[in-house]
Amino acid sequence: MPINTSHKLIPMTDFVIEYYSNEGYADLQTLNLMNNYANLLKKHLTLGMFIPVDAAGNILKEPKNYSDWKSLNQNSKKINNNNDSDYFEEYKLYQKAEKKCLFTGFKIAYNGYSVVRIVASYDESIELSFTKNDFMSQTFKDVESLTHFDEIYLNSIALKKIGINK
């Protein structure tokens, strides 16, 4: 899975320095971008930031042939709210949960009774564990604490929340 390195999660200081080295000035849009990134870094880590989960925080299984369904033009853009069959409800539910994820490239390594462990598909040494009682990370408090890893990638949804449109 090719990853675009411009989506890499970085510390706030690096973000500010990198942005100013390219822009050279601060305007209201720049300050808003900085504020959005800082707010993202302060968010508490939850399992749903990495893999699709339901409203209760439980892991959703990817529906059969989901990638084929998603690749159809009418399904990839917006979640249709019309009354399709119950068969497609599973796809829509998964797609909605997927749009809440902020990071890309994570998969489930272990789904036990009390703990879920996920790993980055591009580097299995990047491993995170979440408790099943609150679906919060056991070792990392917030998004900013993940910046000590060399490679954690934000997805397009996270970039849009920050204000970076690529």
N, C-alpha and C positions, 0 to 999 in steps of 0.2 A: 504494500500500500504506500504509494508515494505521498510524502508529507511536505507541504509548503512551509519552509522554514520561517517565513514572515509571520506565521501564526504561532510561533513559539512563545510560551509563557516566560516572561522575564521579570526580574525585580523592578520595582517602581523607579528607582534611580536610573537604571539602564534605559527604561522606557522614556523617561524625560530627556535624558542626554541624547539618545538616539533620535528622538523626534525633533529636538531643537537643532541637532547637527544637520538635519535635512531641511527644516523650515526656517530657522534662524530668528524667529520672532514669536511673540505670544499674542494671540487675539482671543476673542470670546470663544470661538470654536475650539481653539487649542486648549484653553483652560477647561472647557467642558469635557474634552477628550481625556485630559489628565484626571479630572474628577471621576469620570466614569470608570477609568482603569483602576484608580485607587479603590473605588467602591467594590469593584469585582474582586480585587485582591483581598479585601476584608470579609468576603462572604464565607460563612462556615461551610466546610466540605460536607456534602451529602452524596449518597450513592447515585441519586438521580442526575447528578452533574456529569456522570461518566457513562452510565448505561440506562436504557429506558426502564422506568418503574411506573407502577400504577399510583393512584392517589394516596394509597396507604403506605407507599414506599416499597412494595414488593416487586421483585424483578419480573419483568414481562418477557415471555418467550417470544422470539421473533416468529411471526406467522409464516406458514409454509409459502414459498414463492414470493416472499415480501419484496425482494429486490426487483423481481419482474413486475410486480404490481406497481411499485413505486416509480419504475422507469416509464410507465405509461404517462403521457403528457398530462392528462386530466387529473392524475393522482399525485404528481410530483409537486405541483405548485401550491395548491391550497387544499385544506381538508374540506371536502364537500360535506355539508350538513344536511343534505337532502336525505330522504328515507330510502336508502339502499337496503339491500337484504342484510340480515344479521351476520351473514358470512363476511361481508366487508366491514362490519363494525369492529372486528378484531384488528383489521389492518389500520383503520382510522385511529383507534385507541393507541396502537403502537406508534403510529406516525406522530400523534400529538405528544406522546411521552418522549419520543426521539427529539422533538423540537425543543424540549426543555434541557437537553444535555448541553454542556458547555465545552466539553473536551472530546477530542477525537482519538480513535485508535485503541480503545480499551475493551477488554473481553473478560468474562468470568473465568477465574482459575479454580475457584472452590466456592460452593454454595452449601454451607453446612447448616446445622440446627440454629446456631447462635451468631455465626460470623459469615460474611461474604468477603471473599478475597478476589480482587481484580488485578490484572496486569496489563501493561501497555503491549499491544501486539507487535510494535516495532522495536521494543526493548523489554524483555521479560524480567530484567532486573528492577524495573520500575513496578513496584507492587504496593497496593493499598488495601487495607482491611477495614471493613465497616461492621458495626454491631447490628444485629437484626432487631433489637428492641427500639432503637431510634434512628438507624440507618446513617449514623454519623461515623466519621473516620475515627479509628482507634489511635492513630499515631500522629495525624496532622490536623491542626485546628482549623485553618482557613486556607484559601487559595494561595495566598502569599507564601505559606510554608512549603508549597510545592516547588517554589522557584529554586530550591537547592538541587533539584534534579536537573541534569543537563538538557533533557528533552521532554517536555510536556507540551502538547499542542492544543491550542484553542480552536474550536470549530467556527464556521461562518456565523452561527447564531450568537456566540460570545462576541465575535468581532463586531457584529451589528449592534449589540448592546453597548459596546464601548464607543461606537461611532466610527469604526474603521470599516469602510465598505470596499471590499476587494472582489 
